[in-house]
């Protein structure tokens, strides 16, 4: 296809003519919304980065230590710390350490741990993988983010982002230019301005 016909096709669709295969003979270009294409590419890269970081975090457990006699302010500090770890993707082990005479009243440690879990559950959806249990002089529970609940919460936003940011490949034709490309890089963008609709000037263009 001649270059002028490819540009005309892009102008008629109010899109950009982007060179995708400069080494091909003849060069291959694509009619697309280049801004949307860049957004979609960057979004996929961010998602891949988050997935890799989450995978690394999933194997690193974090401990948050409590006391059977912890006060309300310190308890909130510990809850905020656990929330930070969970947000980063780490599983968290809530640990209550009994010192000296604290072992005489294990119910105080259980009450502190349950209060912390309740406060944490109000901040983020959590799943208790290991129910509270005693090991020696420690009482602990293992929690992590409830991914199912988070996915249900984020689904509308993801669908909206997909509707706004995804590039529809089926609507973006590929064209091979008959004339050598003037691009100096691997991707050449020819911005176009949509002209006034003119049915008489429209010519059929073969696409590949």
C-alpha positions in Angstrom: 0.0 0.0 0.0 1.4 3.4 -0.9 2.4 5.6 2.1 -0.2 8.3 1.3 -3.0 5.8 1.3 -1.9 4.4 4.7 -1.9 8.0 6.1 -5.3 8.7 4.6 -6.6 5.5 6.2 -5.2 6.7 9.6 -6.7 10.2 9.1 -10.1 8.8 8.3 -10.1 6.8 11.5 -8.6 9.6 13.6 -5.7 7.4 14.6 -1.9 7.2 14.2 0.2 5.3 11.7 2.8 3.4 13.6 5.7 1.5 12.1 5.9 -1.9 13.8 8.3 -3.8 11.5 10.9 -1.4 10.1 13.2 -4.2 8.9 10.5 -5.9 6.8 10.4 -5.5 3.0 8.2 -3.7 2.5 8.0 -2.0 6.0 4.9 -2.9 8.0 2.9 -0.2 9.8 -0.2 -0.4 12.0 -3.1 2.0 12.4 -3.7 2.5 16.1 -4.3 4.9 18.9 -0.7 5.2 20.0 -1.5 6.9 23.3 -3.8 4.1 24.3 -1.2 1.5 23.1 1.5 3.0 25.4 -0.9 3.1 28.4 -1.8 -0.5 27.9 1.8 -1.5 27.6 2.8 0.4 30.8 -0.2 -1.1 32.7 0.9 -4.7 31.8 4.4 -3.9 32.9 3.2 -2.6 36.2 1.0 -5.7 36.8 3.9 -8.0 36.0 6.1 -6.1 38.4 3.5 -6.3 41.2 3.0 -10.0 40.5 6.8 -10.6 40.9 7.0 -8.6 44.1 4.0 -10.3 45.6 5.5 -13.7 44.8 8.7 -12.8 46.6 6.8 -11.3 49.5 4.6 -14.5 49.9 7.7 -16.5 50.9 8.8 -14.0 53.6 6.8 -14.2 56.9 6.7 -11.2 59.2 6.3 -11.3 63.0 4.3 -8.8 65.0 4.8 -9.2 68.8 2.3 -8.4 71.4 2.1 -8.4 75.2 -0.7 -9.8 77.4 -0.7 -6.4 79.2 -0.4 -4.2 76.0 -2.3 -0.9 76.2 -4.7 0.4 73.6 -2.2 2.8 71.9 0.5 0.2 71.6 -2.0 -2.3 70.3 -3.0 0.1 67.5 0.7 0.6 66.6 1.1 -3.1 66.3 -2.1 -3.4 64.2 -0.9 -0.7 61.8 2.5 -2.5 61.5 0.7 -5.7 60.6 -1.5 -3.9 58.1 1.6 -2.5 56.4 3.1 -6.0 56.1 -0.2 -7.5 54.7 -0.6 -4.7 52.2 2.9 -5.5 50.9 1.8 -9.1 50.4 3.6 -10.7 53.4 1.9 -13.3 55.6 2.0 -12.1 59.2 2.4 -14.1 62.4 0.8 -12.4 65.4 2.8 -13.5 68.5 2.0 -13.0 72.2 4.9 -13.6 74.5 4.3 -14.6 78.1 7.0 -13.4 80.6 7.2 -14.4 84.2 3.9 -14.5 85.9 2.0 -13.8 82.7 1.7 -17.5 82.2 -0.7 -17.6 85.2 -3.3 -15.8 83.1 -3.2 -17.0 79.5 -6.6 -15.6 78.9 -5.1 -12.1 78.9 -2.9 -13.0 76.0 -5.8 -14.6 74.1 -7.8 -11.4 74.7 -5.0 -9.2 73.4 -4.5 -11.4 70.3 -8.2 -11.6 69.5 -8.6 -7.8 69.9 -5.7 -7.3 67.5 -7.2 -9.7 65.0 -10.6 -8.0 65.2 -9.0 -4.5 64.7 -7.0 -5.8 61.8 -10.0 -7.4 60.2 -11.7 -4.0 60.2 -8.9 -2.5 58.2 -8.4 -5.2 55.5 -10.0 -8.5 54.6 -7.8 -11.2 56.2 -7.8 -15.0 56.4 -6.6 -16.8 59.5 -4.4 -19.7 58.2 -3.5 -20.8 61.7 -5.9 -20.3 64.5 -4.5 -19.0 67.8 -2.5 -21.8 69.7 0.1 -22.1 72.4 3.7 -23.2 71.8 5.7 -23.0 75.0 5.5 -19.5 76.3 4.1 -18.1 73.0 0.6 -17.7 71.7 0.4 -17.0 68.0 -1.9 -16.9 64.9 -1.0 -16.8 61.3 -2.9 -14.4 59.0 -2.7 -13.3 55.4 -4.7 -11.1 53.0 -7.9 -12.7 51.8 -7.2 -12.6 48.1 -10.7 -13.7 47.2 -12.3 -10.8 49.0 -9.7 -8.3 47.6 -10.4 -9.6 44.0 -14.1 -9.1 44.5 -13.6 -5.6 45.7 -11.2 -4.6 42.9 -13.1 -6.3 40.1 -15.2 -3.3 39.0 -12.1 -1.0 38.9 -10.2 -3.6 36.9 -13.0 -3.9 34.4 -13.2 -0.2 34.1 -9.5 0.1 33.5 -9.6 -2.6 30.9 -12.4 -0.8 29.1 -10.5 2.5 29.1 -7.0 1.2 28.6 -7.0 -2.0 26.5 -6.0 -1.8 22.9 -8.4 -3.6 20.6 -6.1 -5.4 18.1 -9.0 -6.4 15.8 -9.8 -2.7 15.1 -6.2 -1.8 14.2 -5.3 -2.9 10.7 -1.8 -3.7 9.6 -0.6 -2.2 6.4 2.6 -2.8 4.3 4.0 0.3 2.7 5.1 0.2 -0.9 7.7 3.0 -0.3 10.7 2.7 2.0 10.1 3.9 5.5 11.7 7.2 6.6 11.7 6.2 10.2 15.0 6.4 12.1 14.0 4.2 15.1 12.2 0.9 15.7 8.8 2.7 16.1 7.9 5.7 14.0 4.7 7.6 14.9 3.0 9.8 12.3 0.5 12.0 14.2 -2.5 12.8 12.2 -5.4 15.2 12.5 -8.8 14.0 11.5 -10.2 15.9 8.5 -13.8 16.7 7.9 -15.7 13.7 6.7 -15.8 13.5 2.9 -17.4 10.4 1.4 -16.3 11.4 -2.1 -12.6 11.3 -1.3 -12.7 7.9 0.4 -10.9 5.2 -1.5 -10.9 1.5 -0.8 -7.6 0.4 0.8 -6.4 -3.2 0.9 -5.1 -4.2 4.3 -2.9 -7.1 5.3 
